[in-house]
Amino acid sequence: MLPVSSLLDGNVSPADALRHGRSTSRLPPHLIHFSADKKPVVVWNATRRCNLHCMHCYSESENREYPGELTTEEGLRLIDDVAAFGSPTMIFSGGEPLMRPDIFELSAHASRRGLRCVLSTNGTLISEEVAERIREAGFAYVGISLDGLREVHDKVRGHKGAFDEALAGIRRCRDRGVKVGVRFTLHRKNADELPGVLDLLESEGIPRFCMYHLAYAGRGDRIRKFDLSPAETRRTVEYLFQRVKEFQRRGVVKEILTVDNHADSAYLYLRLREEEPERAEEARRLLAWNGGNQSGIGITSIDPLGNVHADQFSWRYSFGNVRERPFSSIWPDTSHPRMAILKDRRSHLKGRCRGCRFLDLCNGNLRARAESYFGDFLAPDPSCYLSDEEIGLEAGSPEAEASNEWPVPVQAAGRSTG
């Protein structure tokens, strides 16, 4: 997760993180990205059931019962263990987490245990009563998905009226003093909607916006033909950066982030070096502390059945199940070779990633996307939009040659995660 707005406007400096010892337990939420110990943010997909049918859903959720999901008691034990382990945040996700009857009992317990609780929701189920319960349960932040304005959002989400229901949910949270933000997953079906969604932030007084790059997992793998090309992605990221600067020039305070393509970090640095060279190296230091992709390091997903994964896009591989072994025991265990590589992957990466001068900012990007696209967990991430020259590859070098001769992408497969 790249905090674009705070780095572009210089509101965060290395001294801010050092003042708290770069310790997860001491850093305020807006500085967690720069911690040194990288205690993981836990995405708990508390249920797979969902009332919508989104075209990019990584969990391939449907509106039906899924047997074997963690019970309330198992969920409470998981929360206790995660809190004791020192994780700063638990993100309650799904499916649609508000379809889980005990969600407020679980989140209230997590809040009491000192976890920062985040709700990741499609927003359509947030009635006045539910908004009040969200506030009472101690959710610090609610991220609501908007993949465009009315017509496009409804089409992406597979439900007519989804946009109006989600916007009503945003307003109900906002009006109760619950911090709320928009999550926007970028692909060719909705890229033209980005300007309108950013306008909506301002007109509706929404303080936060996260732009997610498409991950090739679940139904998102089936639609990867609709992903933007690297050149299109670069233009879109540049547009977002321009909008951030325009907000800042007008004194409009918005927290803008990008997620799941860490070429954005290197691109932000290159942009600063060109436009504000006096701030570029300070920003680079922060970007290196951010560390790029944190799958298996500073982020994890626990699926509805209790399986522990590197992130929410890697459900095909599990490092253990919390019913059999505590999360606090599973996460630091590097006896699993994939976990060992994720925690220290730089010498294992192949192709242009291996020789990239920005590897400390990117960390090889999203391994799940590379594996889905090339059939190789250690392959380059195809979403990188930086040139060989920008990343420091010399013409004719083994890494540059490897980037030109990589095998044909594997066919997208609609694999089940069940």
TAUR-V733384 format. One record per residue. N is the residue number from 0. PSI is psi in degrees with one decimal (999 if undefined). NEAR is the number of other C-alpha atoms within 12 Angstrom. D_CENTER is the distance of its C-alpha to the mean C-alpha in Angstrom with 1 decimal. Layout:
# TAUR-V733384
((N & PSI & NEAR & D_CENTER) (N & PSI & NEAR & D_CENTER))
This chain:
# TAUR-V733384
((0 & 123.4 & 38 & 5.9) (1 & 116.3 & 46 & 9.3) (2 & 81.4 & 38 & 11.6) (3 & -51.1 & 45 & 13.7) (4 & -42.4 & 35 & 16.2) (5 & -29.3 & 31 & 17.2) (6 & -35.4 & 41 & 17.8) (7 & -34.2 & 42 & 19.6) (8 & -3.4 & 29 & 21.9) (9 & 18.4 & 25 & 22.5) (10 & -17.1 & 23 & 22.0) (11 & 134.4 & 27 & 20.6) (12 & 161.8 & 26 & 22.8) (13 & -34.5 & 29 & 22.9) (14 & -31.4 & 18 & 25.6) (15 & -42.9 & 25 & 23.4) (16 & -39.0 & 28 & 21.4) (17 & -29.0 & 23 & 24.6) (18 & -28.3 & 17 & 26.3) (19 & 13.7 & 20 & 24.3) (20 & 12.7 & 20 & 24.8) (21 & 34.7 & 27 & 21.1) (22 & 130.1 & 26 & 21.1) (23 & -40.8 & 31 & 18.2) (24 & -18.7 & 27 & 20.9) (25 & -20.0 & 24 & 22.3) (26 & 139.5 & 26 & 19.6) (27 & 159.9 & 22 & 18.8) (28 & -38.4 & 25 & 15.2) (29 & -6.9 & 30 & 14.9) (30 & 0.5 & 36 & 15.9) (31 & -32.1 & 38 & 14.0) (32 & -25.0 & 42 & 12.1) (33 & 18.3 & 43 & 15.6) (34 & 156.2 & 37 & 17.0) (35 & -33.7 & 26 & 19.2) (36 & -16.1 & 25 & 19.1) (37 & 46.8 & 36 & 15.4) (38 & 134.6 & 35 & 15.8) (39 & 138.3 & 40 & 12.8) (40 & 129.6 & 40 & 10.5) (41 & 115.1 & 46 & 11.4) (42 & 106.9 & 40 & 9.7) (43 & 110.1 & 46 & 13.1) (44 & 88.2 & 44 & 13.5) (45 & -21.1 & 47 & 16.8) (46 & 153.0 & 42 & 18.3) (47 & -14.7 & 39 & 18.0) (48 & 142.1 & 32 & 20.3) (49 & 146.5 & 34 & 19.3) (50 & -6.2 & 29 & 21.7) (51 & 177.3 & 37 & 20.1) (52 & 77.2 & 31 & 19.8) (53 & 141.7 & 35 & 16.9) (54 & -20.1 & 37 & 17.4) (55 & 14.5 & 40 & 13.9) (56 & 119.8 & 39 & 13.4) (57 & -24.3 & 41 & 12.1) (58 & 1.1 & 42 & 14.4) (59 & 45.1 & 36 & 17.3) (60 & 151.8 & 33 & 18.2) (61 & 169.1 & 27 & 21.6) (62 & 76.8 & 20 & 23.7) (63 & 164.7 & 18 & 25.6) (64 & 139.9 & 17 & 26.1) (65 & 116.0 & 25 & 24.5) (66 & 153.4 & 13 & 26.8) (67 & 8.2 & 18 & 26.1) (68 & 153.9 & 29 & 23.1) (69 & 137.0 & 31 & 23.2) (70 & 173.2 & 24 & 25.9) (71 & -47.9 & 23 & 25.9) (72 & -41.5 & 16 & 27.8) (73 & -38.1 & 26 & 25.4) (74 & -41.5 & 37 & 22.4) (75 & -40.6 & 27 & 24.4) (76 & -39.5 & 25 & 25.2) (77 & -46.5 & 41 & 21.6) (78 & -44.6 & 44 & 20.7) (79 & -42.8 & 28 & 23.8) (80 & -44.3 & 28 & 22.9) (81 & -42.9 & 38 & 19.3) (82 & -44.4 & 31 & 20.8) (83 & -29.7 & 22 & 23.6) (84 & -20.5 & 28 & 21.5) (85 & 11.2 & 29 & 20.1) (86 & 140.7 & 40 & 16.4) (87 & -26.9 & 39 & 15.6) (88 & 141.0 & 42 & 13.3) (89 & 122.7 & 45 & 13.1) (90 & 116.9 & 40 & 10.7) (91 & 111.7 & 47 & 13.1) (92 & -168.3 & 41 & 11.8) (93 & -140.3 & 39 & 13.8) (94 & -153.9 & 38 & 15.4) (95 & 105.9 & 40 & 16.4) (96 & -26.3 & 40 & 16.8) (97 & -6.0 & 37 & 19.6) (98 & -5.4 & 32 & 21.7) (99 & 119.7 & 34 & 22.0) (100 & -29.5 & 17 & 25.3) (101 & 17.9 & 24 & 24.8) (102 & -36.6 & 37 & 21.3) (103 & -32.0 & 32 & 23.0) (104 & -44.3 & 25 & 25.1) (105 & -45.7 & 39 & 22.1) (106 & -36.6 & 43 & 20.1) (107 & -39.1 & 29 & 23.3) (108 & -42.5 & 30 & 24.0) (109 & -40.0 & 37 & 20.7) (110 & -42.3 & 32 & 21.3) (111 & -30.6 & 20 & 24.9) (112 & 2.6 & 27 & 23.8) (113 & 4.3 & 26 & 22.0) (114 & 140.3 & 36 & 18.3) (115 & 118.8 & 37 & 16.2) (116 & 130.5 & 42 & 15.4) (117 & 138.4 & 40 & 12.6) (118 & 122.6 & 47 & 13.2) (119 & 110.1 & 37 & 10.8) (120 & 157.6 & 42 & 13.6) (121 & -8.7 & 45 & 15.2) (122 & -8.8 & 43 & 17.7) (123 & -16.6 & 36 & 20.8) (124 & 8.8 & 32 & 22.2) (125 & 86.0 & 34 & 22.2) (126 & 178.1 & 21 & 26.0) (127 & -43.0 & 22 & 27.8) (128 & -43.3 & 15 & 28.4) (129 & -39.8 & 25 & 24.8) (130 & -40.8 & 34 & 23.6) (131 & -39.1 & 22 & 26.3) (132 & -34.6 & 24 & 25.2) (133 & -45.9 & 43 & 21.6) (134 & -46.5 & 31 & 23.2) (135 & -31.6 & 23 & 25.7) (136 & -8.4 & 28 & 23.2) (137 & 19.3 & 32 & 21.7) (138 & 126.3 & 39 & 18.1) (139 & -23.4 & 33 & 17.1) (140 & 143.1 & 37 & 14.5) (141 & 117.8 & 46 & 14.0) (142 & 119.9 & 38 & 11.2) (143 & 131.1 & 43 & 13.1) (144 & 127.5 & 44 & 12.4) (145 & 115.7 & 47 & 14.8) (146 & 26.5 & 45 & 15.0) (147 & -175.0 & 38 & 18.2) (148 & -171.8 & 33 & 21.4) (149 & -60.2 & 26 & 23.7) (150 & -47.1 & 21 & 24.9) (151 & -44.3 & 31 & 21.9) (152 & -46.3 & 39 & 19.5) (153 & -37.7 & 30 & 22.1) (154 & -45.2 & 24 & 22.5) (155 & -36.7 & 37 & 18.8) (156 & -7.3 & 38 & 18.7) (157 & 28.4 & 25 & 22.1) (158 & 116.3 & 24 & 23.8) (159 & 129.5 & 20 & 26.2) (160 & -5.0 & 23 & 25.7) (161 & -38.1 & 35 & 22.0) (162 & -49.8 & 33 & 21.5) (163 & -37.7 & 26 & 24.3) (164 & -41.1 & 29 & 23.3) (165 & -42.0 & 38 & 19.7) (166 & -38.0 & 40 & 21.2) (167 & -38.8 & 27 & 23.8) (168 & -40.4 & 37 & 21.2) (169 & -47.8 & 44 & 19.6) (170 & -39.0 & 33 & 23.1) (171 & -38.7 & 32 & 24.1) (172 & -48.2 & 39 & 21.4) (173 & -44.2 & 32 & 22.0) (174 & -15.8 & 19 & 25.7) (175 & 7.6 & 24 & 25.6) (176 & 13.6 & 23 & 23.9) (177 & 125.1 & 30 & 20.5) (178 & 130.1 & 31 & 17.8) (179 & 148.6 & 42 & 15.9) (180 & 169.1 & 43 & 13.4) (181 & 137.1 & 48 & 12.5) (182 & 126.4 & 38 & 9.4) (183 & 116.7 & 41 & 10.7) (184 & 118.2 & 41 & 10.0) (185 & 130.7 & 42 & 12.3) (186 & 179.3 & 36 & 15.2) (187 & -22.8 & 27 & 19.0) (188 & -17.0 & 29 & 19.7) (189 & 5.9 & 34 & 18.2) (190 & -35.1 & 35 & 18.0) (191 & -12.5 & 22 & 21.2) (192 & -12.0 & 27 & 19.9) (193 & -45.7 & 34 & 17.7) (194 & -42.7 & 24 & 20.7) (195 & -36.7 & 24 & 21.8) (196 & -38.7 & 37 & 18.5) (197 & -36.8 & 40 & 18.6) (198 & -38.7 & 25 & 22.2) (199 & -36.1 & 26 & 21.3) (200 & -45.6 & 36 & 19.3) (201 & -45.8 & 26 & 22.6) (202 & -27.6 & 14 & 25.0) (203 & -1.1 & 24 & 23.3) (204 & 38.6 & 26 & 22.6) (205 & 122.6 & 37 & 18.8) (206 & -15.5 & 34 & 17.6) (207 & 144.8 & 38 & 13.8) (208 & 127.5 & 42 & 11.9) (209 & 121.4 & 38 & 8.3) (210 & 114.9 & 42 & 8.8) (211 & 130.9 & 32 & 6.5) (212 & 147.6 & 43 & 8.7) (213 & 128.7 & 42 & 10.2) (214 & 138.7 & 43 & 9.7) (215 & 77.7 & 46 & 13.2) (216 & 144.2 & 36 & 13.3) (217 & -134.0 & 34 & 15.5) (218 & -22.1 & 31 & 16.7) (219 & -27.9 & 37 & 14.2) (220 & -34.7 & 35 & 16.3) (221 & -27.8 & 28 & 19.4) (222 & 19.1 & 28 & 18.5) (223 & -17.7 & 35 & 17.5) (224 & -18.0 & 22 & 20.9) (225 & 5.4 & 26 & 19.4) (226 & 153.3 & 30 & 16.7) (227 & 149.6 & 29 & 17.8) (228 & 162.5 & 23 & 20.0) (229 & -40.0 & 23 & 19.1) (230 & -40.3 & 17 & 21.6) (231 & -39.7 & 23 & 20.3) (232 & -44.7 & 33 & 16.7) (233 & -43.9 & 28 & 18.4) (234 & -37.4 & 20 & 20.5) (235 & -42.8 & 30 & 17.6) (236 & -41.3 & 40 & 15.8) (237 & -40.7 & 24 & 19.3) (238 & -43.3 & 19 & 19.9) (239 & -43.7 & 33 & 16.9) (240 & -41.5 & 36 & 18.1) (241 & -39.9 & 23 & 21.6) (242 & -37.3 & 31 & 20.6) (243 & -47.1 & 36 & 19.1) (244 & -36.2 & 27 & 22.5) (245 & -41.9 & 21 & 24.4) (246 & -46.2 & 24 & 22.9) (247 & -37.6 & 23 & 23.9) (248 & -33.8 & 15 & 27.3) (249 & 3.0 & 12 & 28.0) (250 & 21.9 & 12 & 26.9) (251 & 112.3 & 23 & 24.2) (252 & 113.3 & 24 & 21.7) (253 & 140.1 & 34 & 18.1) (254 & 113.0 & 37 & 14.8) (255 & 129.6 & 39 & 12.8) (256 & 155.5 & 36 & 9.5) (257 & 153.7 & 40 & 7.9) (258 & 139.6 & 31 & 4.7) (259 & 17.2 & 40 & 5.7) (260 & 100.6 & 42 & 9.3) (261 & 4.6 & 45 & 10.8) (262 & -25.4 & 46 & 14.1) (263 & -35.3 & 42 & 13.2) (264 & -47.9 & 48 & 14.1) (265 & -38.0 & 44 & 17.4) (266 & -38.9 & 36 & 18.1) (267 & -42.8 & 43 & 17.8) (268 & -46.5 & 36 & 20.2) (269 & -37.8 & 27 & 22.5) (270 & -44.6 & 27 & 22.7) (271 & -38.7 & 26 & 23.6) (272 & -30.9 & 19 & 26.1) (273 & -42.0 & 14 & 27.8) (274 & -33.7 & 14 & 27.8) (275 & 66.6 & 19 & 27.7) (276 & -25.4 & 17 & 28.8) (277 & -19.3 & 14 & 29.8) (278 & -8.1 & 26 & 26.2) (279 & -45.4 & 27 & 24.6) (280 & -33.5 & 24 & 25.3) (281 & -41.5 & 25 & 24.2) (282 & -37.3 & 39 & 20.8) (283 & -36.5 & 35 & 20.7) (284 & -43.4 & 26 & 21.4) (285 & -40.2 & 41 & 18.5) (286 & -37.4 & 42 & 16.2) (287 & -36.9 & 30 & 17.8) (288 & -36.6 & 33 & 17.2) (289 & -46.4 & 38 & 13.5) (290 & 3.5 & 38 & 13.9) (291 & -145.2 & 40 & 11.4) (292 & 132.0 & 44 & 9.5) (293 & 17.0 & 44 & 9.8) (294 & 125.3 & 42 & 10.0) (295 & -0.4 & 43 & 13.2) (296 & -72.1 & 37 & 13.5) (297 & 7.5 & 37 & 11.3) (298 & 142.5 & 37 & 8.9) (299 & 158.9 & 42 & 10.6) (300 & 132.9 & 44 & 11.0) (301 & 116.3 & 49 & 14.5) (302 & 174.2 & 47 & 15.6) (303 & -22.9 & 42 & 18.3) (304 & -4.9 & 32 & 21.0) (305 & 5.8 & 36 & 20.0) (306 & 138.8 & 38 & 18.9) (307 & 127.5 & 42 & 16.7) (308 & 164.6 & 40 & 14.2) (309 & -34.8 & 41 & 12.4) (310 & 180.0 & 41 & 9.0) (311 & -3.9 & 44 & 8.8) (312 & 6.2 & 41 & 9.9) (313 & 41.7 & 38 & 12.9) (314 & -9.9 & 32 & 15.1) (315 & -16.4 & 25 & 18.1) (316 & 127.8 & 26 & 18.4) (317 & 143.4 & 30 & 18.9) (318 & 0.7 & 37 & 20.1) (319 & 173.2 & 30 & 22.1) (320 & 135.0 & 27 & 22.4) (321 & -12.1 & 35 & 22.5) (322 & -24.0 & 26 & 25.7) (323 & -27.7 & 17 & 27.4) (324 & 138.5 & 20 & 26.0) (325 & 148.5 & 29 & 24.1) (326 & -40.0 & 38 & 20.5) (327 & -20.5 & 29 & 21.9) (328 & -35.4 & 22 & 24.1) (329 & -45.4 & 30 & 21.7) (330 & -42.8 & 43 & 18.9) (331 & -2.7 & 26 & 21.2) (332 & 111.3 & 23 & 23.4) (333 & 18.6 & 19 & 23.4) (334 & -24.3 & 16 & 26.2) (335 & 123.4 & 20 & 23.9) (336 & -35.5 & 18 & 23.9) (337 & -41.0 & 26 & 20.4) (338 & -41.7 & 31 & 19.1) (339 & -41.6 & 22 & 21.6) (340 & -43.5 & 25 & 20.4) (341 & -39.0 & 38 & 16.7) (342 & -19.0 & 30 & 17.8) (343 & 76.4 & 23 & 20.1) (344 & -10.6 & 32 & 19.4) (345 & -42.1 & 31 & 20.9) (346 & -8.7 & 20 & 24.4) (347 & -18.9 & 24 & 23.4) (348 & 153.0 & 31 & 21.5) (349 & 169.2 & 31 & 23.6) (350 & -146.7 & 33 & 24.6) (351 & -22.8 & 41 & 23.5) (352 & -38.9 & 43 & 20.7) (353 & -38.0 & 34 & 23.5) (354 & 9.7 & 32 & 25.4) (355 & 132.8 & 35 & 22.7) (356 & -7.0 & 26 & 23.6) (357 & 21.3 & 38 & 20.0) (358 & -29.9 & 34 & 18.9) (359 & -19.9 & 32 & 18.6) (360 & -24.7 & 37 & 16.0) (361 & -37.6 & 44 & 14.0) (362 & 32.7 & 44 & 14.9) (363 & 2.9 & 49 & 15.3) (364 & -154.9 & 46 & 11.9) (365 & 109.8 & 44 & 10.4) (366 & -33.9 & 46 & 13.4) (367 & -36.7 & 43 & 12.8) (368 & -41.4 & 42 & 13.2) (369 & -43.7 & 36 & 16.2) (370 & -41.4 & 32 & 17.8) (371 & -38.6 & 36 & 17.6) (372 & -43.9 & 34 & 19.1) (373 & -9.7 & 28 & 21.6) (374 & 18.6 & 24 & 22.2) (375 & 118.5 & 24 & 21.8) (376 & -26.9 & 29 & 19.1) (377 & 6.1 & 33 & 20.1) (378 & 165.2 & 37 & 20.6) (379 & 149.9 & 44 & 19.1) (380 & 121.8 & 41 & 15.9) (381 & -10.1 & 43 & 17.6) (382 & -5.5 & 38 & 15.1) (383 & 128.9 & 41 & 16.5) (384 & 10.1 & 31 & 18.7) (385 & 146.3 & 35 & 20.6) (386 & 161.8 & 26 & 24.3) (387 & -39.1 & 27 & 26.1) (388 & -42.4 & 19 & 28.0) (389 & -37.0 & 22 & 25.1) (390 & 2.3 & 29 & 23.6) (391 & 20.8 & 21 & 27.2) (392 & 130.0 & 26 & 28.3) (393 & 141.3 & 20 & 32.1) (394 & 131.7 & 19 & 33.6) (395 & -7.7 & 15 & 35.0) (396 & 156.1 & 19 & 33.0) (397 & -37.4 & 19 & 32.0) (398 & -40.8 & 28 & 28.3) (399 & -40.9 & 26 & 29.0) (400 & -39.6 & 19 & 31.2) (401 & -35.3 & 24 & 28.7) (402 & -25.4 & 30 & 26.2) (403 & -18.8 & 20 & 29.0) (404 & 19.2 & 18 & 30.1) (405 & 147.9 & 25 & 27.0) (406 & 162.6 & 18 & 27.8) (407 & 140.1 & 16 & 27.3) (408 & 146.1 & 22 & 24.0) (409 & 154.3 & 19 & 24.3) (410 & 138.4 & 19 & 24.5) (411 & 134.8 & 24 & 21.6) (412 & 133.5 & 21 & 22.3) (413 & 67.1 & 23 & 21.5) (414 & 144.9 & 21 & 21.3) (415 & 145.8 & 19 & 21.3) (416 & 6.2 & 26 & 19.1) (417 & 999 & 22 & 21.9))
